[in-house]
Amino acid sequence: MKVYTVRHGQVSHNALRKYCTVDEDLNELGIRQAEELREKM
């Protein structure tokens, strides 16, 4: 059995190195990261 741990893609606050407790959408890089992960999985 294989277990994978995946962190969410980048959001705007990550890029600014700021912590945020509010859910926010992925930015353009985060969307690309999610798409690349989908292809690999």
PDB file of N, H, CA, C and O in Angstrom:
ATOM      1  N   MET A   1       0.845  -1.175   0.000  1.00  0.00           N
ATOM      2  CA  MET A   1       0.000   0.000   0.000  1.00  0.00           C
ATOM      3  C   MET A   1       0.893   1.242   0.000  1.00  0.00           C
ATOM      4  O   MET A   1       1.886   1.305   0.725  1.00  0.00           O
ATOM      5  N   LYS A   2       0.533   2.209  -0.807  1.00  0.00           N
ATOM      6  H   LYS A   2      -0.274   2.158  -1.396  1.00  0.00           H
ATOM      7  CA  LYS A   2       1.254   3.475  -0.845  1.00  0.00           C
ATOM      8  C   LYS A   2       0.370   4.570  -0.259  1.00  0.00           C
ATOM      9  O   LYS A   2      -0.834   4.620  -0.510  1.00  0.00           O
ATOM     10  N   VAL A   3       0.984   5.433   0.515  1.00  0.00           N
ATOM     11  H   VAL A   3       1.962   5.392   0.719  1.00  0.00           H
ATOM     12  CA  VAL A   3       0.282   6.569   1.111  1.00  0.00           C
ATOM     13  C   VAL A   3       0.996   7.839   0.665  1.00  0.00           C
ATOM     14  O   VAL A   3       2.214   7.955   0.799  1.00  0.00           O
ATOM     15  N   TYR A   4       0.247   8.769   0.145  1.00  0.00           N
ATOM     16  H   TYR A   4      -0.743   8.675   0.036  1.00  0.00           H
ATOM     17  CA  TYR A   4       0.813  10.044  -0.310  1.00  0.00           C
ATOM     18  C   TYR A   4       0.294  11.168   0.564  1.00  0.00           C
ATOM     19  O   TYR A   4      -0.883  11.194   0.923  1.00  0.00           O
ATOM     20  N   THR A   5       1.162  12.082   0.898  1.00  0.00           N
ATOM     21  H   THR A   5       2.118  12.061   0.606  1.00  0.00           H
ATOM     22  CA  THR A   5       0.770  13.287   1.613  1.00  0.00           C
ATOM     23  C   THR A   5       0.944  14.447   0.649  1.00  0.00           C
ATOM     24  O   THR A   5       2.024  14.651   0.095  1.00  0.00           O
ATOM     25  N   VAL A   6      -0.120  15.201   0.455  1.00  0.00           N
ATOM     26  H   VAL A   6      -0.998  15.035   0.906  1.00  0.00           H
ATOM     27  CA  VAL A   6      -0.097  16.305  -0.492  1.00  0.00           C
ATOM     28  C   VAL A   6      -0.578  17.563   0.198  1.00  0.00           C
ATOM     29  O   VAL A   6      -1.622  17.568   0.851  1.00  0.00           O
ATOM     30  N   ARG A   7       0.176  18.612   0.054  1.00  0.00           N
ATOM     31  H   ARG A   7       1.024  18.608  -0.476  1.00  0.00           H
ATOM     32  CA  ARG A   7      -0.209  19.912   0.597  1.00  0.00           C
ATOM     33  C   ARG A   7      -0.917  20.676  -0.509  1.00  0.00           C
ATOM     34  O   ARG A   7      -0.660  20.448  -1.691  1.00  0.00           O
ATOM     35  N   HIS A   8      -1.799  21.572  -0.132  1.00  0.00           N
ATOM     36  H   HIS A   8      -2.008  21.757   0.828  1.00  0.00           H
ATOM     37  CA  HIS A   8      -2.516  22.365  -1.125  1.00  0.00           C
ATOM     38  C   HIS A   8      -1.555  23.194  -1.960  1.00  0.00           C
ATOM     39  O   HIS A   8      -0.431  23.469  -1.538  1.00  0.00           O
ATOM     40  N   GLY A   9      -1.994  23.585  -3.134  1.00  0.00           N
ATOM     41  H   GLY A   9      -2.906  23.361  -3.477  1.00  0.00           H
ATOM     42  CA  GLY A   9      -1.185  24.446  -3.998  1.00  0.00           C
ATOM     43  C   GLY A   9      -1.108  25.855  -3.428  1.00  0.00           C
ATOM     44  O   GLY A   9      -1.732  26.172  -2.415  1.00  0.00           O
ATOM     45  N   GLN A  10      -0.348  26.669  -4.087  1.00  0.00           N
ATOM     46  H   GLN A  10       0.158  26.412  -4.910  1.00  0.00           H
ATOM     47  CA  GLN A  10      -0.091  28.021  -3.581  1.00  0.00           C
ATOM     48  C   GLN A  10      -1.334  28.912  -3.651  1.00  0.00           C
ATOM     49  O   GLN A  10      -2.085  28.887  -4.626  1.00  0.00           O
ATOM     50  N   VAL A  11      -1.525  29.695  -2.595  1.00  0.00           N
ATOM     51  H   VAL A  11      -0.915  29.715  -1.803  1.00  0.00           H
ATOM     52  CA  VAL A  11      -2.547  30.744  -2.549  1.00  0.00           C
ATOM     53  C   VAL A  11      -1.815  32.071  -2.375  1.00  0.00           C
ATOM     54  O   VAL A  11      -0.628  32.085  -2.049  1.00  0.00           O
ATOM     55  N   SER A  12      -2.492  33.156  -2.584  1.00  0.00           N
ATOM     56  H   SER A  12      -3.456  33.145  -2.849  1.00  0.00           H
ATOM     57  CA  SER A  12      -1.847  34.466  -2.578  1.00  0.00           C
ATOM     58  C   SER A  12      -1.098  34.766  -1.284  1.00  0.00           C
ATOM     59  O   SER A  12      -0.003  35.325  -1.328  1.00  0.00           O
ATOM     60  N   HIS A  13      -1.663  34.407  -0.136  1.00  0.00           N
ATOM     61  H   HIS A  13      -2.553  33.953  -0.100  1.00  0.00           H
ATOM     62  CA  HIS A  13      -0.982  34.684   1.129  1.00  0.00           C
ATOM     63  C   HIS A  13       0.311  33.886   1.263  1.00  0.00           C
ATOM     64  O   HIS A  13       1.270  34.366   1.867  1.00  0.00           O
ATOM     65  N   ASN A  14       0.351  32.664   0.705  1.00  0.00           N
ATOM     66  H   ASN A  14      -0.428  32.274   0.215  1.00  0.00           H
ATOM     67  CA  ASN A  14       1.596  31.876   0.724  1.00  0.00           C
ATOM     68  C   ASN A  14       2.690  32.612  -0.019  1.00  0.00           C
ATOM     69  O   ASN A  14       3.826  32.683   0.450  1.00  0.00           O
ATOM     70  N   ALA A  15       2.355  33.159  -1.174  1.00  0.00           N
ATOM     71  H   ALA A  15       1.433  33.101  -1.555  1.00  0.00           H
ATOM     72  CA  ALA A  15       3.348  33.856  -1.994  1.00  0.00           C
ATOM     73  C   ALA A  15       3.917  35.069  -1.254  1.00  0.00           C
ATOM     74  O   ALA A  15       5.076  35.435  -1.451  1.00  0.00           O
ATOM     75  N   LEU A  16       3.095  35.687  -0.403  1.00  0.00           N
ATOM     76  H   LEU A  16       2.154  35.389  -0.243  1.00  0.00           H
ATOM     77  CA  LEU A  16       3.535  36.847   0.361  1.00  0.00           C
ATOM     78  C   LEU A  16       4.158  36.460   1.703  1.00  0.00           C
ATOM     79  O   LEU A  16       4.578  37.318   2.479  1.00  0.00           O
ATOM     80  N   ARG A  17       4.209  35.140   1.960  1.00  0.00           N
ATOM     81  H   ARG A  17       3.868  34.443   1.330  1.00  0.00           H
ATOM     82  CA  ARG A  17       4.722  34.604   3.220  1.00  0.00           C
ATOM     83  C   ARG A  17       3.937  35.136   4.419  1.00  0.00           C
ATOM     84  O   ARG A  17       4.511  35.463   5.458  1.00  0.00           O
ATOM     85  N   LYS A  18       2.616  35.217   4.255  1.00  0.00           N
ATOM     86  H   LYS A  18       2.150  34.952   3.411  1.00  0.00           H
ATOM     87  CA  LYS A  18       1.737  35.658   5.335  1.00  0.00           C
ATOM     88  C   LYS A  18       0.781  34.527   5.679  1.00  0.00           C
ATOM     89  O   LYS A  18       0.319  33.794   4.804  1.00  0.00           O
ATOM     90  N   TYR A  19       0.493  34.398   6.973  1.00  0.00           N
ATOM     91  H   TYR A  19       0.869  34.993   7.684  1.00  0.00           H
ATOM     92  CA  TYR A  19      -0.434  33.387   7.453  1.00  0.00           C
ATOM     93  C   TYR A  19      -1.850  33.936   7.386  1.00  0.00           C
ATOM     94  O   TYR A  19      -2.093  35.088   7.747  1.00  0.00           O
ATOM     95  N   CYS A  20      -2.771  33.124   6.933  1.00  0.00           N
ATOM     96  H   CYS A  20      -2.574  32.189   6.640  1.00  0.00           H
ATOM     97  CA  CYS A  20      -4.164  33.557   6.821  1.00  0.00           C
ATOM     98  C   CYS A  20      -5.066  32.410   7.257  1.00  0.00           C
ATOM     99  O   CYS A  20      -4.843  31.264   6.867  1.00  0.00           O
ATOM    100  N   THR A  21      -6.076  32.706   8.058  1.00  0.00           N
ATOM    101  H   THR A  21      -6.257  33.637   8.375  1.00  0.00           H
ATOM    102  CA  THR A  21      -6.988  31.661   8.539  1.00  0.00           C
ATOM    103  C   THR A  21      -8.248  31.558   7.688  1.00  0.00           C
ATOM    104  O   THR A  21      -9.094  30.700   7.939  1.00  0.00           O
ATOM    105  N   VAL A  22      -8.378  32.407   6.703  1.00  0.00           N
ATOM    106  H   VAL A  22      -7.690  33.104   6.499  1.00  0.00           H
ATOM    107  CA  VAL A  22      -9.559  32.401   5.837  1.00  0.00           C
ATOM    108  C   VAL A  22      -9.263  31.549   4.609  1.00  0.00           C
ATOM    109  O   VAL A  22      -8.187  31.654   4.021  1.00  0.00           O
ATOM    110  N   ASP A  23     -10.217  30.707   4.222  1.00  0.00           N
ATOM    111  H   ASP A  23     -11.091  30.622   4.700  1.00  0.00           H
ATOM    112  CA  ASP A  23     -10.036  29.921   3.001  1.00  0.00           C
ATOM    113  C   ASP A  23      -9.958  30.858   1.806  1.00  0.00           C
ATOM    114  O   ASP A  23     -10.718  31.821   1.706  1.00  0.00           O
ATOM    115  N   GLU A  24      -9.044  30.570   0.915  1.00  0.00           N
ATOM    116  H   GLU A  24      -8.426  29.788   0.996  1.00  0.00           H
ATOM    117  CA  GLU A  24      -8.954  31.369  -0.299  1.00  0.00           C
ATOM    118  C   GLU A  24      -8.650  30.457  -1.478  1.00  0.00           C
ATOM    119  O   GLU A  24      -8.133  29.354  -1.301  1.00  0.00           O
ATOM    120  N   ASP A  25      -8.966  30.914  -2.658  1.00  0.00           N
ATOM    121  H   ASP A  25      -9.386  31.810  -2.802  1.00  0.00           H
ATOM    122  CA  ASP A  25      -8.757  30.135  -3.866  1.00  0.00           C
ATOM    123  C   ASP A  25      -7.278  30.072  -4.223  1.00  0.00           C
ATOM    124  O   ASP A  25      -6.491  30.935  -3.835  1.00  0.00           O
ATOM    125  N   LEU A  26      -6.920  29.039  -4.965  1.00  0.00           N
ATOM    126  H   LEU A  26      -7.560  28.338  -5.280  1.00  0.00           H
ATOM    127  CA  LEU A  26      -5.562  28.923  -5.471  1.00  0.00           C
ATOM    128  C   LEU A  26      -5.270  30.057  -6.438  1.00  0.00           C
ATOM    129  O   LEU A  26      -6.153  30.508  -7.167  1.00  0.00           O
ATOM    130  N   ASN A  27      -4.020  30.515  -6.439  1.00  0.00           N
ATOM    131  H   ASN A  27      -3.302  30.148  -5.847  1.00  0.00           H
ATOM    132  CA  ASN A  27      -3.633  31.506  -7.442  1.00  0.00           C
ATOM    133  C   ASN A  27      -3.212  30.752  -8.709  1.00  0.00           C
ATOM    134  O   ASN A  27      -3.352  29.530  -8.766  1.00  0.00           O
ATOM    135  N   GLU A  28      -2.706  31.447  -9.713  1.00  0.00           N
ATOM    136  H   GLU A  28      -2.592  32.440  -9.667  1.00  0.00           H
ATOM    137  CA  GLU A  28      -2.363  30.795 -10.977  1.00  0.00           C
ATOM    138  C   GLU A  28      -1.322  29.690 -10.797  1.00  0.00           C
ATOM    139  O   GLU A  28      -1.437  28.623 -11.400  1.00  0.00           O
ATOM    140  N   LEU A  29      -0.315  29.944  -9.975  1.00  0.00           N
ATOM    141  H   LEU A  29      -0.222  30.811  -9.485  1.00  0.00           H
ATOM    142  CA  LEU A  29       0.701  28.923  -9.728  1.00  0.00           C
ATOM    143  C   LEU A  29       0.080  27.722  -9.024  1.00  0.00           C
ATOM    144  O   LEU A  29       0.385  26.579  -9.362  1.00  0.00           O
ATOM    145  N   GLY A  30      -0.776  27.970  -8.061  1.00  0.00           N
ATOM    146  H   GLY A  30      -1.024  28.899  -7.786  1.00  0.00           H
ATOM    147  CA  GLY A  30      -1.428  26.884  -7.330  1.00  0.00           C
ATOM    148  C   GLY A  30      -2.277  26.017  -8.238  1.00  0.00           C
ATOM    149  O   GLY A  30      -2.320  24.798  -8.069  1.00  0.00           O
ATOM    150  N   ILE A  31      -2.947  26.623  -9.191  1.00  0.00           N
ATOM    151  H   ILE A  31      -2.912  27.613  -9.328  1.00  0.00           H
ATOM    152  CA  ILE A  31      -3.750  25.864 -10.150  1.00  0.00           C
ATOM    153  C   ILE A  31      -2.845  24.984 -11.012  1.00  0.00           C
ATOM    154  O   ILE A  31      -3.152  23.817 -11.251  1.00  0.00           O
ATOM    155  N   ARG A  32      -1.733  25.546 -11.476  1.00  0.00           N
ATOM    156  H   ARG A  32      -1.484  26.494 -11.282  1.00  0.00           H
ATOM    157  CA  ARG A  32      -0.781  24.753 -12.280  1.00  0.00           C
ATOM    158  C   ARG A  32      -0.217  23.597 -11.456  1.00  0.00           C
ATOM    159  O   ARG A  32      -0.051  22.489 -11.967  1.00  0.00           O
ATOM    160  N   GLN A  33       0.076  23.856 -10.181  1.00  0.00           N
ATOM    161  H   GLN A  33      -0.059  24.755  -9.766  1.00  0.00           H
ATOM    162  CA  GLN A  33       0.606  22.805  -9.311  1.00  0.00           C
ATOM    163  C   GLN A  33      -0.413  21.668  -9.170  1.00  0.00           C
ATOM    164  O   GLN A  33      -0.044  20.495  -9.216  1.00  0.00           O
ATOM    165  N   ALA A  34      -1.674  22.011  -9.001  1.00  0.00           N
ATOM    166  H   ALA A  34      -1.974  22.964  -8.964  1.00  0.00           H
ATOM    167  CA  ALA A  34      -2.723  21.002  -8.860  1.00  0.00           C
ATOM    168  C   ALA A  34      -2.881  20.201 -10.152  1.00  0.00           C
ATOM    169  O   ALA A  34      -3.067  18.985 -10.112  1.00  0.00           O
ATOM    170  N   GLU A  35      -2.807  20.874 -11.283  1.00  0.00           N
ATOM    171  H   GLU A  35      -2.655  21.862 -11.316  1.00  0.00           H
ATOM    172  CA  GLU A  35      -2.933  20.180 -12.564  1.00  0.00           C
ATOM    173  C   GLU A  35      -1.763  19.220 -12.794  1.00  0.00           C
ATOM    174  O   GLU A  35      -1.956  18.106 -13.280  1.00  0.00           O
ATOM    175  N   GLU A  36      -0.552  19.655 -12.444  1.00  0.00           N
ATOM    176  H   GLU A  36      -0.394  20.560 -12.049  1.00  0.00           H
ATOM    177  CA  GLU A  36       0.622  18.788 -12.589  1.00  0.00           C
ATOM    178  C   GLU A  36       0.516  17.571 -11.683  1.00  0.00           C
ATOM    179  O   GLU A  36       0.865  16.462 -12.088  1.00  0.00           O
ATOM    180  N   LEU A  37       0.038  17.769 -10.462  1.00  0.00           N
ATOM    181  H   LEU A  37      -0.246  18.670 -10.133  1.00  0.00           H
ATOM    182  CA  LEU A  37      -0.127  16.664  -9.533  1.00  0.00           C
ATOM    183  C   LEU A  37      -1.168  15.676 -10.053  1.00  0.00           C
ATOM    184  O   LEU A  37      -0.983  14.463  -9.952  1.00  0.00           O
ATOM    185  N   ARG A  38      -2.251  16.191 -10.605  1.00  0.00           N
ATOM    186  H   ARG A  38      -2.401  17.176 -10.687  1.00  0.00           H
ATOM    187  CA  ARG A  38      -3.298  15.332 -11.164  1.00  0.00           C
ATOM    188  C   ARG A  38      -2.713  14.425 -12.243  1.00  0.00           C
ATOM    189  O   ARG A  38      -3.033  13.237 -12.290  1.00  0.00           O
ATOM    190  N   GLU A  39      -1.873  14.962 -13.097  1.00  0.00           N
ATOM    191  H   GLU A  39      -1.613  15.926 -13.059  1.00  0.00           H
ATOM    192  CA  GLU A  39      -1.269  14.167 -14.160  1.00  0.00           C
ATOM    193  C   GLU A  39      -0.335  13.097 -13.609  1.00  0.00           C
ATOM    194  O   GLU A  39      -0.266  11.992 -14.148  1.00  0.00           O
ATOM    195  N   LYS A  40       0.381  13.421 -12.540  1.00  0.00           N
ATOM    196  H   LYS A  40       0.324  14.319 -12.103  1.00  0.00           H
ATOM    197  CA  LYS A  40       1.316  12.452 -11.955  1.00  0.00           C
ATOM    198  C   LYS A  40       0.616  11.345 -11.188  1.00  0.00           C
ATOM    199  O   LYS A  40       1.100  10.214 -11.130  1.00  0.00           O
ATOM    200  N   MET A  41      -0.515  11.673 -10.606  1.00  0.00           N
ATOM    201  H   MET A  41      -0.908  12.592 -10.653  1.00  0.00           H
ATOM    202  CA  MET A  41      -1.236  10.682  -9.809  1.00  0.00           C
ATOM    203  C   MET A  41      -1.995   9.750 -10.722  1.00  0.00           C
ATOM    204  O   MET A  41      -2.672   8.837 -10.248  1.00  0.00           O
TER     205      MET A  41
END
